[in-house]
Amino acid sequence: LEEKDARIQTLSTHLQEMEQEQADRPLEPGRGRVQKELDVGKPLAKPEYAILTAYEGKKYTVMGMLSSQTKAKYAARFNYAYFVDNDLVHRGMTFHEKSAARIALFRRHWEDFKWLVWTDADVLVTSVLKELHEITGEFAPEGSNIHVIMSKDWGGRQVNPGVTFLRTSPEGKQFLDRWEAEIGLARHNDDLLAIRDGMEKKHAPELQYVRFVEQHVLNSYPHLVLRHEGYNSSTVEHDKSHQLWRPGHLFVHVVNCLRQTPALDSACCDGIAAFYWSHFMAELETAHQEMAVRQNMSFNMAHEVQRDWTLRFRTDLCLDGFGE
């Protein structure tokens, strides 16, 4: 365990050094605004969407930072707000209490945005080619009675709120209030069970505002597996009914990996996240370069290329043999 903790600390330190290196890099004259416009592709306006997350615990250090980087860079590209409200979770909370803390995040940011998008700490953004309004436009268009978007796994049999879109409308507020009330009644105060065994079994009227989409839209599970027992092709996370990640999917949810796998595999869970992090960074750099060409930008973007830091840790992260 001491060796594992030291390895995770090394990975965490390297990530922090990368972020500091980027923060300390001198900008070319006017580059801050140019890069922002390049990322966004349109004049900046008040964000209509906010991406939310929160997490606590040393075992989430690496995966939390990896997932947060993808969300922050994705938000910057499309001028979304992004919040990591870790002050709302603490060590004394159970797993289920931490999971239900998303209710507090929704309430904290309710007045400031049109849509709030909760993402679990083990959810990474994996594509820079799809915007959030494409999802809301398809599944909750203006004028419709849909104010909540969630997905179901297990072949559509069970909701997973790991990624939840919530419109800050009166109807969205009714759903949020009912969800919070059912969490208080659910076994272990589980937010998933509050919907499955609470709202759905009771035929709650607030469900009329919810659109349950196919799993891959919001909640693809990893197509990768660990080399050790605990989270591999025989586990429920890779049940044949689940929809696994493919290039082009907006999110991947490394579901239950850090929470359920033995200590031996915790770094491998981080390795799965690192694979998707690298995929996202490569796609983001390609998008930057293509936008620069379209905008006739003359500055050199070569120094922006994201090197794959996972190469130094491929064995520790169980990444050997991983591929698209």
N, C-alpha and C positions, 0 to 999 in steps of 0.2 A: 504493500500500500504506500510506503514511503517513496518507493521508486516511481509509482504511478503518480503521486502528488507532485513529485519533482518534475516529471515529464509534462504534466498539465501546466505547471507554473512556467516551464520553458516556452511552451506554445503560447501561453497568455502573454508573456513578456514580449515575444516576437511580434505578436499582433499589435501590442501597444506601441512598440518601436516603429512599426510600419505607419500607424496612424500619426505618430508624432513627426515622422519624417515628412509625410505629406503636408502636415500643418506648418512645418518650419520652412518648406520649400518656397523661395521667393517667387512672387508672381511677376509676370511681364506687365508692363504698363497697361492698365485697363483689363487685364486678363480675368480678374474675378468676375466682372460683369459679363465679359465675352463668354467665359466658360459656362456661366449660369444660363445665358440665353442659348448657348449651344446645347446644354442639357435639356432645357425646357422646350426649345424650338418655337417659342412665342413669347410676347411680352409678359412679364410677371404680373399676376393678379392675385387677389386674396384667395387662398386655397379653399376649395369646396370639400376636399377630402382630407381626413387625418388618419394616419396609420398608427395604431396603438400597440404597445406590448409592455410587459413587466416580468421580471424574474428575480429569483433570489437563490443563493446557494453556490458553494464553490464548484460543484460538479457542472454547473451551467456556465462557468466562466468562459470557456473556449467557444462552445456552441452559441452561447448568448451573444458573444462579440461577433462571430461569423454571421449569424442571422441578422444582427442589428446593422452590420455594414451593408448587407444587401438591401435592407429596407431603407436605410438612410440615403443611399445612393440612388435607389429607385425613386424615392420621394423627391429628391433634389432634381432628378431628370424631368419630372412632370409637374413640379411645383405643388407637391402635396406637403402637408405638415406631417411630422413624425415625432412621436413622444415615447420615451422609455421611462415610465413612471414607477421606478423600482421602490420609491418611498412608500408605495401602497402595499408592499408585501414585506414580511419580516420572518426571521428564522423560527419564531414560535408558532407560525401558522402551519396547519397541515397542508398536504398537497392539494386537497380539494378546496381548502380555504383560499390558497394562493390562486388556484384556477378560477374560483368565483370572484376574485378581485377585479376581474374585467368589468364587472358591474360598476365598481367605483370609478374606473377609468372612463367608462361611457358617461357617467354623470359629471365628472370633472370637466369634460370637454364638450358637453352637450350644446352649449349656447354658441359655440364658435364655428361650427362647420355644418355642411349639409349632410355629409355622410361620415360616419366613423367606422373604421375597419380594424377590428381586433385581430391580432395574430399571436399565436402562442410563441413562446421563446424558442421552440424547436421547429418553427416554420421559417423557411428561407424563400426569398423571391428568387426566381430562376430565369426570368425573361425580362428584357427591357423593351420588348416590342408590343406589349399589350398594356393599355391604360385602364385604370379602374372604371372610368365612365363607360367603357365598352361592356363591362360586366353589368353595371347598373342599367345601362341603356337596353341591354338585351333581356334582362330578367326582372327589372323593376323600373320600367320606363316612366317618365313623367306622366301624371294623370292616372296611373294604375293604382290599385289598392295594395301593392306590394311595398313593404317598408323594411323588410328583413330578408337577407339572403344567407342561407346556410347550405351545407352539403351533407349528404349521407354516405356512409361507407357500408360494408357488408352487403353489397349489392342493392343498396337503397333501403336497408332495413333499420339502420341506426344512425341518428344524427351525430355529427362530430363538430362542435362549435369552435374548433381550433382556428378557423378563419371565419369571422362573422361580419357581414356588412349590415349596418344599422342606420337607417335614415332618421335624422333628428326631427321627426314630425310628431304630431300628437299621437298618431297610430303607433309609431315607433316607440314612443314613451309608454304607451299602454302595454306593449309587448315587454319592454324592459321591466316595468313594475311587476308584471305577472311572473316573469322569469325569476326576478329576485325573490318574490314571495314563495315560489315553488322550490328554490334553492334552500330556503329555510326549512322546508318540510322534507326534502329529499334525503335518502340514506347517505350518510357521510357529507351532507350538504354539497352533493356533487352537481355541478351545473349541467352536465350531460343528462344525468338521471332526472334532473328537474324538468327537462323537456320530454325525455322518452317516457318516464314512468309517472310524470306529473301532468304536464300540459297535454300530451298526446292521449294518454289514457283517459283524461278527464274531458277530452274534446274541448279544450279551452278556446273561447271565441277569438282570442288574440292570435291564434294560429292562422287565421284568415289573412293576416298581413305577411305571412312567411312564404317565401319561395324556396323549396328544397331543390337544389340543382345536383347534377351528377357530380360524383366525387372529384373527378379530375379538374373541374372548373376551379375549385378552391382548395382542395385537400388531397392532392396526389400523395401516395405513400412512396418511399424510396424504392427504386428498382435495384438498389445495391443491398447486399447482405453482409453480415459480419462473418469472419472466418471461424469464430468460436460459437459454442452453443449459447442460447439465450435470446438471440435476435437474428434468426436466419430464415431460410426458406421454409422451415417447418413451423414457424410461429404464426400466431393469429394475424400479426401485422402483414404477413404475406399470404394470407388466405386468397384462394383463387377468385373470390368474389370482389376483392379490392381492386381499385384502379391504380396502377403504379405509374410513376413519373416517366414522362417522355419529353424530349426537347420541344419547346414551345409552350409547355405548361407554365402558368404564372407562378405557382407555389409548389413547394414540396414540404411535407410534414414528416419529420423524422420521429414519428409518433412512438411514445413510450420507451424509446431506446435508453435514454439516460436513467429513466425511472425504474425500469424493469430488468435491465441486463445486469449480470454479475459484474463485480468490480474489474475483473479481467478485461471486460469489453468496453469500459467507459471511454477510453481513448479512441476505440474504433467507432463509437457513435460520433465522436468529434470528427473522425476521418470521413464518415459519410457526409456530414455537414460541409467539411472542407472541399469535398468533390463538387458539390453543388455551388458552393461559394466560388470556386475557380471557374465553373461553367458560366456563372452570372458575370463575373469580372471580365471574362474574355468576350462575352456578348456585348457588354457595356462598352468596352474599348472599340470594338468593331463599329458600334452605333455612333460613337464619338467621331471616329475617323470618317464615316460616311456622311455625317452631318457637316463636318468641316469642309468636305469636298463640295457639297451642295451650297454651302454658305460662302464659298470661295475664301475660306479662312487661310491665311498665309503662314500662321505660326506653326512651329514644329511641335507635334503632339507625341513625339517618340518617347519623351520622358514620362508620359502618362501611362505607358504600357504596364499592366499589372503582372509582375513576375509571379510565378506559381511558388509561393513560399512552402507549399506542402511537400515539395521535392525533398527538402531537408529532413522531413519527418515521415516519409512514406511507410517505413516499417512500424514506427510507433503508432501511426494512425491506421494501420491495417489497410493501406491504400494499394498495396501491391496487387496488380492484376485488375484494378478497377478500370472500367472503360464504358464508353457510351453504349 
